[in-house]
Amino acid sequence: MKNKKFIYIGILIAAVIAIAAILSNQTSSFFRVDNNDDNTISITAQKAAAESGGVGYITIAEGQELYVRANMTDGSTVKIELLPREVDATTKVLMEENITGIDAQYFELPAGDYTIRFTAEKGAEGTMDISAK
């Protein structure tokens, strides 16, 4: 009887170790948009869930351009949509761009306050910084 007890305890310990090993291999999935105090937007994606998204806000002064610098893993795409700051159901998208991989682009826009809507494809990973320069 004593041997059966040790066998059951051994099986229980093995099961706990197996579950812990499985859970430790799981990585969290997120898509985060941070609106920073210095008029920049930072995006971080790690195995983004299906159609993850967020919104950022930026002000472009006279003579500045919108600068987007991406460091996404190969095949990871984030769609950016530029809209006026005040958005309602009838607001039209001013600019739409798909950013893939490692990329840096300038976009010439009139001075003003803008809303930027971000949508990451499922599984997107990497970082992106948006600023006015």
N, C-alpha and C positions, 0 to 999 in steps of 0.2 A: 504494500500500500504506500509505503514511504517513497518508493521509486516512482510510482505513478504521479505523486505530488511534484517531485522534481522534474519529471517530464513535462507536466502541465505548466509549471513555472518557466521552464526553458522555452516552451512554445510561445508563451505569453511575452517573454522578453524578446524573442526573435521577431514576433509580430510588431512589437513597439519599435524596435530598431528598423525594421523594414518600412513602416509607416513614416518614421522620422526621415529616413533616407529619401523617400519619395517626395515628401514635403520640402525638403531642403533643396531639391532640384527645381522646384517651382519658382519662377521669377515673377515678380509683380508686373502688372501691366498698367501703364498710365499714359496720359497725354496732358501736359500741363502748360498753360499760358500764363506768364508772369508779366504784369504791367509794372515796369520799374519807375522809380521816382525821377530818373534822368531822361525821360521821354524816349525810352527804348522798350522793346518787347523781347522777352526771351521765351523760347519754346523748348520743351524737353519731351521726347517721346521714347517710351520703352515698350516695345511690343504692343502698340496701341490697339485697343479693342476696335471692333468694326465701326467705321465712320466716327471716330473720336473727333471732338472739335472744341473750339474755344474762341474767345473774342478778345482783341486788344485794341488800344486806343493810342493814337499818335498825332502830334501836331507838326506840320511841315511849315517852316518859315519861308519867307521870300528868299529865293536863291538856293534853297536846299532841295535835295532829292531824297526819295525813299530808298534806303539801302537795305538789301536783304542778303544775309550771309548764312548759308546752310551747310551743315556737316551731317548729312543723313547717310545711313548705310545704303549700299547699292540696292536699287530697286525701291527704296522707301520714298513715297511721294506725299507732300503736303500741299493742298490747294489753298491759295490765299485769295480772298475776295476783298477788294477795297470799296468801301461805301462812305457816304458822308457821315459825320458824327451822329447826327440825329437820324435814326432809322425808324421807319414804320412799315406797314404791310405793302405800301406802294413804292418803296425805295428801290431804285435800280442799281445794280452793281456797276461801279465805274471802271473797274479793272479786275480781271481774273487771270491768275497765273498758277501753273503747277510747278512746284519746285521739287526736283529729284536729285538725290546724291549730293555731291559736294559742288556748291554753286555760289556765286556772288554776283548780284545784279543791282544796277541802279535803275530806278523808275522816275521819270520826270513827271511831276505833278504840280498843279497850282498850289500856292500856299493855302493852308487851311487845316481844319481839324477833321480827322478821319477815324472811322471804325474799320478794323481789319478782322474779317472772319476767317478762321483757320479750320480746315477739315483734313484729318490724317487718314490715309488708307489703313485698312486692317494690317497690323503687324509692323507699322512704321516705327523706325528707331533712329534716334539722332538728336541733334540740337539745331536751333535756328535763332539768329539774332536779327532784329529789325530796328532800324534807327533812321533818323533824319540827319543827313550830312550835307 
